[in-house]
Amino acid sequence: MSGLVNIAVIAACAVSAFMLGPLGCGILNKIPAKWLCDYDEEPSEELLSGKRFKKSWGLIMGAVFAVFIGVTIFTNGIGIRLPVIFVLYFFLMLISASDAKYTIIPDEFTLAVLVLSVASVVMDLLTVRSFVGTWYEPLIGGVCGGGVLLGLDMLSMLLFKRPGFGFGDVKLLAAMGIMFGWKASILLLVIASFIALIHILILIFSGKTKKGIYVPMGPYLCCSAGIVIIMQPYFGQIYSVYMNLLTMTTLP
């Protein structure tokens, strides 16, 4: 019976997520134009028109949302954090779309991620302790998440005289770091960097972009956050395999 319940919940959440894709697209078309600009910029005509994202964006957003929430329930099961994760994925979907098209992560969306991260931490400390087990781990995770990106950005400015990451990315990973703690935050950044590298190489070799072009990191961070949540039940097994590889002796 529990298997049927899980299937029913997965189906219901996936359908709901898909239907929320067009809603998310509509929200991005209705939010104040200033949200999609840098602090020192004025909105363009396109932003002011309210016709920023076509309906196809909503379908893509809904499909990706549905896949992530379905796989998350499959690996994590039905738990107390499911509503928080569902809403978190919704805002990560909005962030991915806004950063992908306008290279902007609205502070209002990052604030929502921060609130949801704190809610997840409270549930973690009171129940299963999925990502954090002590009260100070979220603080370290937030500082570590934002600090690593900020440090890399400063290094990029020093070496290449250009930003490596936007400050929106720094704030987003800091907000995520509160939920994930420092260990999972580092894993999140590694996965995001790997996905970004593969995608950029594909774009370069296909001739769709050029070397040196700025590629927004937000979508990769959001995708990585979903992957880390999906992988969470298997962290113990992954760590055991990793340690076994480190201690493996040379084959005869």
BALOBA-1460 file (C-alpha; in Angstrom, 3 decimals):
// residues 252
<rec num="1" residu="m" x="0.000" y="0.000" z="0.000"/>
<rec num="2" residu="s" x="2.831" y="2.407" z="0.828"/>
<rec num="3" residu="g" x="4.200" y="1.906" z="-2.685"/>
<rec num="4" residu="l" x="0.890" y="2.934" z="-4.187"/>
<rec num="5" residu="v" x="0.746" y="5.960" z="-1.892"/>
<rec num="6" residu="n" x="4.231" y="7.040" z="-3.006"/>
<rec num="7" residu="i" x="3.280" y="6.647" z="-6.664"/>
<rec num="8" residu="a" x="0.103" y="8.660" z="-6.121"/>
<rec num="9" residu="v" x="2.000" y="11.439" z="-4.326"/>
<rec num="10" residu="i" x="4.713" y="11.506" z="-6.994"/>
<rec num="11" residu="a" x="2.089" y="11.752" z="-9.731"/>
<rec num="12" residu="a" x="0.124" y="14.471" z="-7.911"/>
<rec num="13" residu="c" x="3.209" y="16.550" z="-7.155"/>
<rec num="14" residu="a" x="4.626" y="16.134" z="-10.665"/>
<rec num="15" residu="v" x="1.360" y="17.214" z="-12.282"/>
<rec num="16" residu="s" x="1.083" y="20.158" z="-9.883"/>
<rec num="17" residu="a" x="4.686" y="21.146" z="-10.600"/>
<rec num="18" residu="f" x="4.119" y="21.028" z="-14.348"/>
<rec num="19" residu="m" x="1.034" y="23.218" z="-14.011"/>
<rec num="20" residu="l" x="3.007" y="25.710" z="-11.923"/>
<rec num="21" residu="g" x="5.494" y="26.233" z="-14.761"/>
<rec num="22" residu="p" x="3.192" y="28.592" z="-16.716"/>
<rec num="23" residu="l" x="2.261" y="30.293" z="-13.427"/>
<rec num="24" residu="g" x="5.942" y="30.914" z="-12.738"/>
<rec num="25" residu="c" x="6.311" y="32.323" z="-16.232"/>
<rec num="26" residu="g" x="3.392" y="34.653" z="-15.553"/>
<rec num="27" residu="i" x="4.958" y="35.780" z="-12.266"/>
<rec num="28" residu="l" x="8.211" y="36.631" z="-14.041"/>
<rec num="29" residu="n" x="6.228" y="38.684" z="-16.534"/>
<rec num="30" residu="k" x="4.376" y="40.565" z="-13.791"/>
<rec num="31" residu="i" x="7.047" y="41.313" z="-11.200"/>
<rec num="32" residu="p" x="8.424" y="44.881" z="-11.137"/>
<rec num="33" residu="a" x="10.871" y="45.479" z="-13.966"/>
<rec num="34" residu="k" x="13.440" y="46.771" z="-11.463"/>
<rec num="35" residu="w" x="13.691" y="43.291" z="-9.982"/>
<rec num="36" residu="l" x="15.306" y="42.103" z="-13.203"/>
<rec num="37" residu="c" x="17.886" y="44.907" z="-13.384"/>
<rec num="38" residu="d" x="21.127" y="45.659" z="-11.634"/>
<rec num="39" residu="y" x="20.846" y="48.276" z="-8.910"/>
<rec num="40" residu="d" x="22.384" y="50.989" z="-11.122"/>
<rec num="41" residu="e" x="20.433" y="50.107" z="-14.290"/>
<rec num="42" residu="e" x="17.131" y="51.309" z="-15.667"/>
<rec num="43" residu="p" x="14.637" y="48.748" z="-17.069"/>
<rec num="44" residu="s" x="14.694" y="48.178" z="-20.814"/>
<rec num="45" residu="e" x="11.625" y="48.477" z="-23.027"/>
<rec num="46" residu="e" x="11.268" y="44.706" z="-23.034"/>
<rec num="47" residu="l" x="11.205" y="44.558" z="-19.248"/>
<rec num="48" residu="l" x="8.725" y="47.403" z="-19.012"/>
<rec num="49" residu="s" x="6.429" y="45.780" z="-21.582"/>
<rec num="50" residu="g" x="5.782" y="42.774" z="-19.366"/>
<rec num="51" residu="k" x="6.347" y="40.415" z="-22.318"/>
<rec num="52" residu="r" x="9.571" y="38.932" z="-21.049"/>
<rec num="53" residu="f" x="9.019" y="35.193" z="-21.138"/>
<rec num="54" residu="k" x="7.094" y="33.314" z="-23.810"/>
<rec num="55" residu="k" x="4.711" y="30.465" z="-23.036"/>
<rec num="56" residu="s" x="7.359" y="27.934" z="-24.089"/>
<rec num="57" residu="w" x="9.413" y="29.013" z="-21.072"/>
<rec num="58" residu="g" x="6.539" y="28.040" z="-18.804"/>
<rec num="59" residu="l" x="6.299" y="24.572" z="-20.343"/>
<rec num="60" residu="i" x="10.040" y="23.982" z="-19.985"/>
<rec num="61" residu="m" x="10.060" y="25.287" z="-16.409"/>
<rec num="62" residu="g" x="7.089" y="23.099" z="-15.487"/>
<rec num="63" residu="a" x="8.633" y="19.995" z="-17.053"/>
<rec num="64" residu="v" x="11.954" y="20.445" z="-15.225"/>
<rec num="65" residu="f" x="10.117" y="21.207" z="-11.974"/>
<rec num="66" residu="a" x="8.010" y="18.045" z="-12.370"/>
<rec num="67" residu="v" x="11.054" y="15.841" z="-12.985"/>
<rec num="68" residu="f" x="12.964" y="17.172" z="-9.980"/>
<rec num="69" residu="i" x="10.084" y="16.909" z="-7.517"/>
<rec num="70" residu="g" x="9.142" y="13.437" z="-8.794"/>
<rec num="71" residu="v" x="12.689" y="12.076" z="-8.465"/>
<rec num="72" residu="t" x="13.084" y="13.770" z="-5.074"/>
<rec num="73" residu="i" x="10.018" y="12.014" z="-3.674"/>
<rec num="74" residu="f" x="11.213" y="8.731" z="-5.202"/>
<rec num="75" residu="t" x="14.601" y="8.920" z="-3.451"/>
<rec num="76" residu="n" x="13.653" y="10.771" z="-0.254"/>
<rec num="77" residu="g" x="10.141" y="9.459" z="0.274"/>
<rec num="78" residu="i" x="7.262" y="11.426" z="1.760"/>
<rec num="79" residu="g" x="8.476" y="13.391" z="4.748"/>
<rec num="80" residu="i" x="7.822" y="16.476" z="6.784"/>
<rec num="81" residu="r" x="10.130" y="18.554" z="4.565"/>
<rec num="82" residu="l" x="8.318" y="17.754" z="1.314"/>
<rec num="83" residu="p" x="6.181" y="20.940" z="1.276"/>
<rec num="84" residu="v" x="9.280" y="23.044" z="1.963"/>
<rec num="85" residu="i" x="11.230" y="21.336" z="-0.811"/>
<rec num="86" residu="f" x="8.296" y="21.739" z="-3.218"/>
<rec num="87" residu="v" x="8.114" y="25.495" z="-2.610"/>
<rec num="88" residu="l" x="11.923" y="25.731" z="-2.684"/>
<rec num="89" residu="y" x="11.992" y="24.113" z="-6.138"/>
<rec num="90" residu="f" x="9.384" y="26.624" z="-7.307"/>
<rec num="91" residu="f" x="11.596" y="29.573" z="-6.370"/>
<rec num="92" residu="l" x="14.694" y="27.879" z="-7.762"/>
<rec num="93" residu="m" x="12.756" y="27.534" z="-11.014"/>
<rec num="94" residu="l" x="12.051" y="31.274" z="-11.036"/>
<rec num="95" residu="i" x="15.672" y="32.075" z="-10.213"/>
<rec num="96" residu="s" x="16.977" y="29.810" z="-12.980"/>
<rec num="97" residu="a" x="14.744" y="31.429" z="-15.597"/>
<rec num="98" residu="s" x="15.463" y="35.031" z="-14.551"/>
<rec num="99" residu="d" x="19.221" y="34.466" z="-14.382"/>
<rec num="100" residu="a" x="19.303" y="32.480" z="-17.629"/>
<rec num="101" residu="k" x="17.608" y="35.260" z="-19.610"/>
<rec num="102" residu="y" x="18.571" y="38.468" z="-17.820"/>
<rec num="103" residu="t" x="21.606" y="37.362" z="-15.752"/>
<rec num="104" residu="i" x="19.832" y="38.664" z="-12.660"/>
<rec num="105" residu="i" x="18.790" y="36.861" z="-9.475"/>
<rec num="106" residu="p" x="16.158" y="39.052" z="-7.778"/>
<rec num="107" residu="d" x="16.879" y="39.617" z="-4.091"/>
<rec num="108" residu="e" x="13.229" y="38.864" z="-3.329"/>
<rec num="109" residu="f" x="13.608" y="35.313" z="-4.654"/>
<rec num="110" residu="t" x="16.856" y="34.824" z="-2.740"/>
<rec num="111" residu="l" x="15.083" y="35.999" z="0.415"/>
<rec num="112" residu="a" x="12.411" y="33.349" z="-0.177"/>
<rec num="113" residu="v" x="15.147" y="30.699" z="-0.493"/>
<rec num="114" residu="l" x="16.653" y="31.967" z="2.773"/>
<rec num="115" residu="v" x="13.315" y="31.649" z="4.610"/>
<rec num="116" residu="l" x="12.776" y="28.143" z="3.223"/>
<rec num="117" residu="s" x="16.345" y="27.177" z="4.170"/>
<rec num="118" residu="v" x="15.733" y="28.263" z="7.763"/>
<rec num="119" residu="a" x="12.468" y="26.279" z="7.818"/>
<rec num="120" residu="s" x="14.333" y="23.211" z="6.522"/>
<rec num="121" residu="v" x="17.025" y="23.640" z="9.175"/>
<rec num="122" residu="v" x="14.425" y="23.777" z="11.964"/>
<rec num="123" residu="m" x="12.849" y="20.573" z="10.665"/>
<rec num="124" residu="d" x="16.270" y="18.959" z="10.350"/>
<rec num="125" residu="l" x="17.253" y="19.773" z="13.915"/>
<rec num="126" residu="l" x="13.909" y="18.569" z="15.282"/>
<rec num="127" residu="t" x="13.645" y="15.388" z="13.213"/>
<rec num="128" residu="v" x="15.888" y="13.496" z="10.813"/>
<rec num="129" residu="r" x="18.988" y="15.768" z="10.646"/>
<rec num="130" residu="s" x="19.403" y="15.232" z="6.905"/>
<rec num="131" residu="f" x="21.935" y="17.989" z="6.195"/>
<rec num="132" residu="v" x="22.702" y="19.630" z="9.543"/>
<rec num="133" residu="g" x="22.989" y="18.076" z="12.967"/>
<rec num="134" residu="t" x="23.977" y="21.017" z="15.151"/>
<rec num="135" residu="w" x="22.766" y="24.607" z="15.475"/>
<rec num="136" residu="y" x="26.024" y="26.098" z="14.231"/>
<rec num="137" residu="e" x="26.316" y="24.062" z="11.002"/>
<rec num="138" residu="p" x="23.803" y="26.267" z="9.116"/>
<rec num="139" residu="l" x="25.832" y="29.353" z="10.071"/>
<rec num="140" residu="i" x="29.048" y="27.753" z="8.843"/>
<rec num="141" residu="g" x="27.254" y="26.586" z="5.705"/>
<rec num="142" residu="g" x="25.997" y="30.079" z="4.926"/>
<rec num="143" residu="v" x="29.391" y="31.680" z="5.458"/>
<rec num="144" residu="c" x="31.161" y="28.900" z="3.578"/>
<rec num="145" residu="g" x="28.718" y="28.918" z="0.654"/>
<rec num="146" residu="g" x="28.804" y="32.637" z="0.079"/>
<rec num="147" residu="g" x="32.427" y="32.994" z="1.117"/>
<rec num="148" residu="v" x="33.792" y="30.491" z="-1.383"/>
<rec num="149" residu="l" x="32.047" y="32.196" z="-4.301"/>
<rec num="150" residu="l" x="33.070" y="35.630" z="-3.062"/>
<rec num="151" residu="g" x="36.673" y="34.472" z="-2.768"/>
<rec num="152" residu="l" x="36.621" y="33.013" z="-6.281"/>
<rec num="153" residu="d" x="35.119" y="36.231" z="-7.603"/>
<rec num="154" residu="m" x="37.885" y="38.291" z="-5.987"/>
<rec num="155" residu="l" x="40.487" y="35.896" z="-7.404"/>
<rec num="156" residu="s" x="38.962" y="36.304" z="-10.871"/>
<rec num="157" residu="m" x="39.120" y="40.088" z="-10.545"/>
<rec num="158" residu="l" x="42.758" y="39.847" z="-9.471"/>
<rec num="159" residu="l" x="43.864" y="37.465" z="-12.231"/>
<rec num="160" residu="f" x="41.559" y="38.279" z="-15.143"/>
<rec num="161" residu="k" x="40.332" y="41.796" z="-14.276"/>
<rec num="162" residu="r" x="36.707" y="40.683" z="-14.636"/>
<rec num="163" residu="p" x="34.056" y="39.255" z="-12.288"/>
<rec num="164" residu="g" x="33.915" y="35.485" z="-12.052"/>
<rec num="165" residu="f" x="30.525" y="35.404" z="-10.355"/>
<rec num="166" residu="g" x="27.713" y="37.857" z="-9.813"/>
<rec num="167" residu="f" x="26.916" y="39.014" z="-6.300"/>
<rec num="168" residu="g" x="23.493" y="37.450" z="-6.787"/>
<rec num="169" residu="d" x="25.201" y="34.040" z="-7.026"/>
<rec num="170" residu="v" x="27.077" y="34.756" z="-3.788"/>
<rec num="171" residu="k" x="23.879" y="35.638" z="-1.921"/>
<rec num="172" residu="l" x="22.019" y="32.642" z="-3.370"/>
<rec num="173" residu="l" x="24.673" y="30.108" z="-2.348"/>
<rec num="174" residu="a" x="24.906" y="31.716" z="1.090"/>
<rec num="175" residu="a" x="21.132" y="31.230" z="1.492"/>
<rec num="176" residu="m" x="21.385" y="27.638" z="0.268"/>
<rec num="177" residu="g" x="24.373" y="27.008" z="2.529"/>
<rec num="178" residu="i" x="22.194" y="27.577" z="5.580"/>
<rec num="179" residu="m" x="20.022" y="24.644" z="4.519"/>
<rec num="180" residu="f" x="22.794" y="22.327" z="3.368"/>
<rec num="181" residu="g" x="25.595" y="22.987" z="5.837"/>
<rec num="182" residu="w" x="29.191" y="23.436" z="4.726"/>
<rec num="183" residu="k" x="29.870" y="19.891" z="3.480"/>
<rec num="184" residu="a" x="26.854" y="19.648" z="1.176"/>
<rec num="185" residu="s" x="27.390" y="23.279" z="0.086"/>
<rec num="186" residu="i" x="30.859" y="22.432" z="-1.191"/>
<rec num="187" residu="l" x="29.443" y="19.371" z="-2.951"/>
<rec num="188" residu="l" x="26.736" y="21.580" z="-4.461"/>
<rec num="189" residu="l" x="29.334" y="23.998" z="-5.814"/>
<rec num="190" residu="v" x="31.451" y="21.179" z="-7.249"/>
<rec num="191" residu="i" x="28.451" y="19.665" z="-9.046"/>
<rec num="192" residu="a" x="27.345" y="23.088" z="-10.329"/>
<rec num="193" residu="s" x="30.843" y="23.837" z="-11.633"/>
<rec num="194" residu="f" x="31.011" y="20.467" z="-13.386"/>
<rec num="195" residu="i" x="27.613" y="20.939" z="-15.042"/>
<rec num="196" residu="a" x="28.545" y="24.483" z="-16.065"/>
<rec num="197" residu="l" x="31.857" y="23.320" z="-17.560"/>
<rec num="198" residu="i" x="30.200" y="20.572" z="-19.605"/>
<rec num="199" residu="h" x="27.494" y="22.947" z="-20.840"/>
<rec num="200" residu="i" x="29.983" y="25.678" z="-21.770"/>
<rec num="201" residu="l" x="32.180" y="23.214" z="-23.653"/>
<rec num="202" residu="i" x="29.154" y="21.939" z="-25.571"/>
<rec num="203" residu="l" x="28.188" y="25.526" z="-26.468"/>
<rec num="204" residu="i" x="31.731" y="26.365" z="-27.579"/>
<rec num="205" residu="f" x="32.240" y="23.279" z="-29.725"/>
<rec num="206" residu="s" x="28.788" y="23.645" z="-31.269"/>
<rec num="207" residu="g" x="29.615" y="27.226" z="-32.212"/>
<rec num="208" residu="k" x="26.721" y="28.675" z="-30.223"/>
<rec num="209" residu="t" x="28.949" y="30.794" z="-28.001"/>
<rec num="210" residu="k" x="32.485" y="32.102" z="-27.783"/>
<rec num="211" residu="k" x="35.235" y="31.794" z="-25.224"/>
<rec num="212" residu="g" x="35.187" y="34.540" z="-22.627"/>
<rec num="213" residu="i" x="31.430" y="35.123" z="-22.751"/>
<rec num="214" residu="y" x="29.669" y="35.504" z="-19.376"/>
<rec num="215" residu="v" x="27.510" y="32.512" z="-18.499"/>
<rec num="216" residu="p" x="25.093" y="32.946" z="-15.560"/>
<rec num="217" residu="m" x="25.787" y="30.538" z="-12.708"/>
<rec num="218" residu="g" x="22.321" y="30.678" z="-11.127"/>
<rec num="219" residu="p" x="20.719" y="27.877" z="-13.180"/>
<rec num="220" residu="y" x="23.634" y="25.551" z="-12.432"/>
<rec num="221" residu="l" x="23.462" y="26.297" z="-8.695"/>
<rec num="222" residu="c" x="19.703" y="25.670" z="-8.663"/>
<rec num="223" residu="c" x="20.039" y="22.434" z="-10.617"/>
<rec num="224" residu="s" x="22.849" y="21.343" z="-8.311"/>
<rec num="225" residu="a" x="20.737" y="22.050" z="-5.231"/>
<rec num="226" residu="g" x="18.077" y="19.697" z="-6.558"/>
<rec num="227" residu="i" x="20.669" y="17.023" z="-7.285"/>
<rec num="228" residu="v" x="22.107" y="17.290" z="-3.762"/>
<rec num="229" residu="i" x="18.636" y="16.929" z="-2.239"/>
<rec num="230" residu="i" x="17.967" y="13.904" z="-4.441"/>
<rec num="231" residu="m" x="21.312" y="12.340" z="-3.483"/>
<rec num="232" residu="q" x="21.009" y="13.023" z="0.249"/>
<rec num="233" residu="p" x="19.734" y="9.538" z="1.287"/>
<rec num="234" residu="y" x="22.792" y="8.012" z="-0.400"/>
<rec num="235" residu="f" x="25.461" y="10.250" z="1.151"/>
<rec num="236" residu="g" x="26.535" y="7.487" z="3.554"/>
<rec num="237" residu="q" x="26.960" y="4.962" z="0.754"/>
<rec num="238" residu="i" x="28.791" y="7.458" z="-1.481"/>
<rec num="239" residu="y" x="31.154" y="8.339" z="1.367"/>
<rec num="240" residu="s" x="31.853" y="4.646" z="2.058"/>
<rec num="241" residu="v" x="32.679" y="3.986" z="-1.604"/>
<rec num="242" residu="y" x="34.926" y="7.067" z="-1.647"/>
<rec num="243" residu="m" x="36.822" y="5.954" z="1.475"/>
<rec num="244" residu="n" x="37.185" y="2.434" z="0.088"/>
<rec num="245" residu="l" x="38.730" y="3.847" z="-3.076"/>
<rec num="246" residu="l" x="41.173" y="5.921" z="-1.022"/>
<rec num="247" residu="t" x="42.273" y="2.928" z="1.044"/>
<rec num="248" residu="m" x="42.353" y="0.468" z="-1.843"/>
<rec num="249" residu="t" x="45.705" y="-1.256" z="-2.214"/>
<rec num="250" residu="t" x="47.382" y="-1.810" z="-5.562"/>
<rec num="251" residu="l" x="46.007" y="-4.813" z="-7.406"/>
<rec num="252" residu="p" x="48.450" y="-7.750" z="-7.778"/>
